[in-house]
Amino acid sequence: MRTARRYLAREIYRSSAVVLLALIGLFTFFALIEELDSIGDSFTLLNLFYMQALALPTRLYDLLPIGLLIGAILALAGLAQRNELVILRVSGVSGLKLLAMLWVVTIPMVLGAFLLSEVITPAAEIKASEASLTLLGKAGGGRLNSGYWFKEADDQGGTRVINISQLRSGGSVADVTLYEFHEGQELATFSTAQEGHFTDGTLVLDNVSETTIDASSISALANATQPDAPLTHLKTLPQRVLKTSLTPERLIARILTPERMSILVLLDYIDYLENNHLQTERQIVALWRKMAYPFTLLVMITIAAPIGFMQTRRGGVGSKVFIGILLGVGFFMLNQLALNVGMLSKWAPWVTALVPNLAALAIALGALILMENQHNVRRFNQTRWPWSKSAA
């Protein structure tokens, strides 16, 4: 069994590596073509290659499940074409035992996927975001036209809303607007700063223009009376130190897709959102999906098993690969549909993350068990419905 398992592992790893290289190369080529318009004096072709190199771990993260599915189908179809699976079956290895061997073979890939998901991809995404900020002056993610918005409580029991127009590499920011509200949600101060940076749990703002709203302005406006003093006071500060729960890591987390964060960073960001009474549904769903990501590889190898085990008289490798591609794309679309429908319908996060995997696993196991017992099923049908017997 150990020899057979090693042989299966070698064939599956080799086929999956070839498929992944082809898919990553194809998607990288399309991305290079799409980004050629951004090349200019400040963004050279070498910079474009650097950005695409940083995107490789993310592409591998996205393509690993479908690459494993197609690679496993290729490997198993090749074994079936050379009658090597028949030899295993004749030697007493059932389809379920073969599936168990495939699961064992997939364990190193599951561990590698966890390392990719938790260490390599988040680090590459952060580097890519910082490089985009440095080279292009912008980053994707959750940026609105007005910039990035953050909300948190202050030390006086009020609320603070921070608007950052530009994120820079190294955790520095530019064009910062600060709104500070009293406990009753009345605006207390309005401040703007040209630049800022984070240090030791504080946000240090430079060249601050601070407009303070007088406490009597609320009653004056409510009673429509003539104020005795100016309602606002404007002062300029060379620097202001603001104690905040924001950190450079949370700034980067704001512009990253939740699935691209590591579990620890995602937990920290969810904690920050909950403490500031902000929505966390998207991040919690992403957390469940991240935990389910390694399990997805086991689902892919389970889907590949019944397709690869099918015996065909004339090869049939191409048709099996085509079926595998259709199933892989269909599974990806089902995952995205479950995510969108789950968010709109407010399903439980574990339902959104796990139900597509569990449904695909159940269907694949059912197909494999049906293949294993097709003779018993045929005999049962002929016993129950004698008129269905063939003339032979």
N, C-alpha and C positions, 0 to 999 in steps of 0.2 A: 504493500500500500504506500509506503514512503516513497518508493521509486516512482510509482504512478503519480503520486501527488507532486513530486518534484518535476516530473515531465509535464504535467498539466500546468504547473506554475510557470515553467519556462516558456511554454507555448503562449499562454495568456499574457504574460508580461511582455513578451516580444511583440505580439500582435497589437496589444494596447499601446505600447510605446510608438509603434509605427503610425497608428491611427491618430494618436495625440499630436505627434509631430506634424502630420499632414494638416490636421484641423487648426492647430496653432499657427502654422505657417500661412495657411489660407486666410485666417482672420487677421493676422498681422499685416499681410499684404494689402487687404482691403482697407485696414485702418491707416496704413501709410498713404495709400492713394487718397483717402478722404481728407487727411491732414496736410496734404501738400500745399493747399492754398494759404496755410498759416505761415509758411516760410517767408522770412524777410530779413531785414538788417539785424534785428535783435533776436530772431529765432531762426537759427541755421538748420541745415539738413542734419548736421551732427546732433543738434539739440533734439530734433525729431526722432532720430534713432535712439537717443537716450530715453526719451519719454516712452517710446514703444517698448524698449527693454524693461522699463519699470512696470509696464502693463502686462508683461508675460506671466507673472504669478497669478494675476487676476484672471487672465484668460485660461490658464491651466485649472484654476479653481472652478470656473464655469463649465469647462469642457470635460473635466475628468469623468463625471458619471457617464455621459454619452460615449466618451472615448473608451471607457471600460466595457460598456455594453457592446459596441461594435467590435472591439478587439476580441472580447470573449466569444462572440458569435463567429468571428473569423477563425479563431483557434479551434473551437469545438466543431465547426463545419469541416475544417481541414482534417481533424481526427476522424470524423464520421466518414468523410470521403475516402480516407485511407483504411477504413474498417478497423481502426485502432480502438474506437469506442465499442465496437462489436466484441473485440477480444476482451475488453474489460467486463462487458456485460456477461459474456460466456463464462468468465472466471468467477462469477458469483457476485459481482458488484451491481447492486440495483441502482435505479435512477436516483432515489433519495440518498443513497450512500455517495453517489457521484456528486450530488448537490452539496452534501456535507463536506466533501473534499474541496469543492469549489469555494465554499465559505471559508475553509481554513486557508486556502490559497489567497483569498482576498484580504485576510487579516493584516498582512504587512501594508497593503495599499490603504486600508482603513486607518492605520496608524500614520502613514504618510499623509493622508488627507487631513487628519487632525492637526498634524504639524503645519501643513500648508495653510489650513484655515485659521489657526491660532497664532502663528508666528510669522510666516513668510509673507502671506497676502496682506495682513494689516500693516506690516513694516513697509512693504512695497507701495501700498496705497498712500501711506503718510509721506513717503519720499516723493511719490508722483505728485501729490497735492502741493508739497513745498516747492518742487521743481516747477510746477505750473504757475505757482504764485511768483516765483523768481523770474522765470523766462517769459511768461505770458501776462503776468500781472492779474491773473484771475484763477479761480478754482471752481469746480462744479459743486454738486451737492445741493444743500438746502438754501441756496442764495436766492433772495428775491431781487427785484429791480432796485429796491431801496437798501439792499444790503442784508446783513445777518442780524437777527433779532434774538435777544436773550432777556429773560425775566428772572428776578430773584428777589428775596426779602432783604431788607437792610437792617442795621443794628437798632434802629428806632421803632421797629414794628411796622414800618411802611413797606412800600414796594418800589423796586428799581427796575427800569427797563433800559437796556443798553442796545443801541444800534451801531453796528460796525460796518462801515462801507467797504473797507479793504482789509484783508488778512495778508500778512507778510510772513516770509520764512522766519524761523526762529521764535515764533510766538508773538511777534510785534504786530500792532494794528495801526490803522490810520483812518482819519475822518470819523471820529467817534462822537456820537450824540447820546446824551444821558438824560433820562427823564426820571425824576424822583417824586414819589407821591406820599402824602400823609397816610395815616392808617385808614382814614375815611375815603381814600382814593382821590383826594384833591391834589392837584399838581403843586408841588412845593418849589422845585428848582428845575431849570432847563439849562443844560451845559453842553458845550461843544469843545472838542479838542482836536488838534491837528494830528497828533500821534500819541501812542501809548505802548506800554510793554508790561508784561507780567513778571512779578518777582515776589517770592515768599508769601503767596496767598493774597497779594494785593495787585491792583491795576494802577500803574503810575501813568497819569495823563500829563502831557506837556502842552503848553500854550492854551490854557483853558479859558474860555469865555463863559462865565456863570451868571445866569439870570435868576434872581430869587424873587418869588412872588410873595408879597406882603400878606400876613395872616388876615388883615382886615379887608382884603379884596373880596373874599367870599361874601361877607355880609353886605359890603358896599354894592356888589353886583346884584345880590338877592333883593336888597331893599331899594335898588335904583337911586341911591343917594350919592351926593358929591363926596369923593374921598378927600380926607384932609392931607394925605401924603401920597406920594407916587406909589402906584400899585406894584411896580417891579423895580428891582435894583440890579444894575449890571456892574460886574467887576471882572477884572482880568487877572488870572493867576498864572505864574510861570510854570507851576506844577501842582498837581493834586494827587494825593495817594488815597486810593479807594479800596477798602477791604471787600473782597469779593470771593464767591465760591467758584468763579470761572478759573480755568487753567488753560495753558496752551493745548493740553491733550483734549480737553473738552471743546475747545475751539475747532481743533482738527476733526473731532468726532462729529461736530455739527455739519461739516461739509462732506463727510463720508457716508456712503450707503450703509445702513445698519448691518447688513450681512457681511460687509468688508471689515468690520471691527472684530477684535478679539473678544472672547466672552468676558474677560475681566474689565476691559474698557467699556464694553456694552453695559455691564452691570453698574459700573460707576456712572455712566451717562444716564441710565434709567433712574438711579438713585438721585442724581441731580435734578432730573425732570420732576420726579415725584415730590421732592422737597420744595420745589417751586410751583407745585400744583399745575403742571403742564401735562399734556397728553403723552402717554407712553405706549399706546396700543401697538404702534408700528414697531417700536423697539423691542417690545416683549415678544411679538410674533417673530421678529428677526432672531431673537435669542433662542427660541424653540427651533427655528429652522437651522440655526448653526449647530445646535446639539444633535439635530437629526441628519445633518449632512453626511457624517461617516456612515450612518445606517443606510443612506441612499445607495452607497456602493454595493452593499449586500443585496439590496433590492434589484440593482442593475444586473448583478451576476445571476440572480434567481430568474429574472426575465430572460436572460440569455440561455439558460439551461434547456428549457423545453424546445427552443428554436434550434439550438445547436445539436440536440440529441436526435432530432428528426432524421430518419434514414431516407435518403433519396437514391434512386438508381442511377441518375446521371448528374452527380455532383450536387447541383442546386445551391452552390455557395453564394452566387450572386443574389438569388432570390432571398436567401436567409439574411444577407447583409441589408438588402433593401427593407425587409420586414423589421430588422433591428433599427435601422435609421428611422423608419416611421414610428416605431414604438418609443424610441428615444425622444424624438421631437414631440410626440403626443404626450409623453410623460412630462416633459418640460412645460408644455402648454397647460397641462392639467395643474401643475404646481403653481404657475402664474395665475391661472384662473381661480384656484383655491385661495391664493393670497389676496387677490382683488375682491372676490366675493366675500371672503371671510372678514376683510376690513370693512366692507360696506354693510354686511349683515351683523357685524359685531359678534362673530363666532369666538369661541374660546381659542386662545392662541395655540394650544396643543392640537386642536382639531385642524386648524389651518395648516400646521406644520407636519402632522403625522398621518392624517387620513389619506392623502394621496399615496404616500409610501406604503401604508398598510393595505390599501386597496390593491395597488399594483403587486405587492407581495402575495396577497391572497389569490389573485387571479393567476399569477405565475405558478404558485404551488398547486392550485387546482388543475391547471393545464398539465403540469408534470405528473401529478397523480393519475389524471385521466389517461395520459399516454402510457403510464406503467400498467394500468389495468384495462387497457382497451380490449384485450381478448376476453376478459371477464365481463366487461360491459356488453360486448357483442354477443357473448353466450347468454347473458341475462335477457337481452332484448329478443333473441331468437326463442328463448324458453317462454317468455311472457307473451310475445306476439309471433306465433309460429308462421303466420302468413308472410312475415318479413324475411323468411329464409330465402337465400339465393337458390337458383336452379342447380348450382354445383353442389 
